[in-house]
Amino acid sequence: MTSDSAALNGQKTARPSHREVADVLRERIRSGELRPGQRMPTQARLSRDFGVERGTVRQALRILQSENLLTNVSKGSPATVADSRGALSGPAAPPRGALVALAPRVTAAFEARHVEISALCLMSTSLNLAMSEALRKIHEGELKPAKVDVRVLLPSSEIDPAFPAPVDPVAAGRLQRHQRSRRLAQAQVLEHNLLALRSTHQIDVSVTFRALPFTPPVKLYVFNGAEALFAYYTPTLREKQIGQEELEVYDVEGTRSMLFGFERDAGRRDTTFVDESCRWFESLWSTISTDLPLTD
């Protein structure tokens, strides 16, 4: 047992948690012992230093990455200390834009042997973009899940959507057809990219879509039942290109939504939020949602 792990726990037999490891490394970064641009020790070295499993080290490093204190956290090369101008003043990470926050969480989820992702959203655009890094790491052999289950709840094509909604109601039909086509196209891309892992890497993959009878005002992602990301859809007035026509619409930009993160083991509040998010998703999935064909 090292002096770090003994000091963390106050006793020689207990191993530090990933949050306690993160606390020590955070202090090293903020004290200047680890400088911006400096490579961190390898995960194997940190595992030995703290007397913990590598999984514990990876969890600690991901916490610091979510706080903008580290970059390039993966199973491969050591992480790098981020520019101090991007560091936070406290341990809790603020909400971040979907394109920034989602990709590292998806990649981290794929470190599990059995990957479970549940998503409720208007379209799967953000999830498609966030999935690219995890898929790259699988193809390069850095990630090796055995099973992947992805479930996505989308608004039904049979309802009149709350947004996007045209300012001129006459254009509602054209806008709805356009949105439905884009929604199905994005879902098909996600399905294709994931199912391809069956033949290329012999991964047991399941991708299922179901339709909601309402337009969700929020988006939710749950990873491996242990972490939830939540965002509000905020409608604004803007112009939208529909074929050769520009329409004034009330619309949302899901890729710019600010995602709030919650982890099951980050305290009672976070644990309750993750548990309730799982329960809410399961209730929608098993009760009022219906099959969603991906073809017209």
QUIWOBEL-V675758 format. One record per backbone hydrogen bond with DSSP energy under -0.5 kcal/mol. CO is the residue of the C=O (numbers start at 0). NH is the residue of the N-H. Records with the same first field share a line. If there is no record, write none. Layout:
# QUIWOBEL-V675758
CO = NH ; NH
This chain:
# QUIWOBEL-V675758
1 = 5
2 = 6
3 = 7
4 = 8
5 = 9
16 = 20
17 = 21
18 = 22
19 = 23
20 = 24
21 = 25
22 = 26
23 = 27
24 = 28
25 = 29
26 = 30
27 = 31 ; 32 ; 33
28 = 31
32 = 34
34 = 37
37 = 80
41 = 45
42 = 46
43 = 47
44 = 48
45 = 49
46 = 50 ; 51
48 = 4
49 = 15
52 = 56
53 = 57
54 = 58
55 = 59
56 = 60
57 = 61
58 = 62
59 = 63
60 = 64
61 = 65
62 = 66
63 = 68 ; 69
64 = 67
66 = 87
68 = 81
70 = 79
71 = 73
78 = 39
79 = 70
80 = 36
82 = 85
83 = 86
95 = 258
96 = 99 ; 100
97 = 101
99 = 103
100 = 104
101 = 105
102 = 106
103 = 107
104 = 108
105 = 109
107 = 110
108 = 111
112 = 114 ; 145 ; 146
114 = 148
115 = 223
116 = 150
117 = 221
118 = 152
119 = 219
123 = 127
124 = 128
125 = 129
126 = 130
127 = 131
128 = 131
129 = 133
130 = 134
131 = 135
132 = 136
133 = 137
134 = 138
135 = 139
136 = 141 ; 142
137 = 140
145 = 203
146 = 114
147 = 149 ; 205
148 = 116
149 = 207
150 = 118
151 = 153 ; 209
152 = 120
153 = 211
155 = 158
158 = 160
164 = 249
166 = 168
167 = 170
168 = 171
170 = 174
171 = 175
172 = 176
173 = 177
174 = 178
175 = 179
176 = 180
177 = 181
178 = 182
179 = 183
180 = 184
181 = 185
182 = 186
183 = 187
184 = 188
185 = 189
186 = 190
187 = 191
188 = 192
189 = 193
190 = 194
191 = 195
193 = 196
194 = 197 ; 198
195 = 199
196 = 200 ; 202
197 = 201
202 = 204
203 = 147
205 = 149
207 = 151
208 = 291
209 = 153
210 = 289
211 = 155
213 = 215
216 = 232
218 = 230
219 = 119
220 = 228
221 = 117 ; 223
222 = 225 ; 226
225 = 263
226 = 222
227 = 261
228 = 220
229 = 259
230 = 218
231 = 233
232 = 234
235 = 237 ; 250
237 = 248
239 = 241 ; 246
240 = 242
241 = 244
244 = 241 ; 246
246 = 239 ; 248
247 = 166
248 = 237 ; 250
249 = 163 ; 164
250 = 235
251 = 253
252 = 255
253 = 256
254 = 98
256 = 97 ; 258
258 = 95
259 = 229
261 = 227
262 = 265
266 = 270
267 = 271
268 = 272
269 = 273
270 = 274
271 = 275
272 = 276
273 = 277
274 = 278
275 = 279
276 = 280
277 = 281
278 = 282
279 = 283
280 = 284
281 = 285
282 = 286
283 = 288
289 = 210
290 = 292
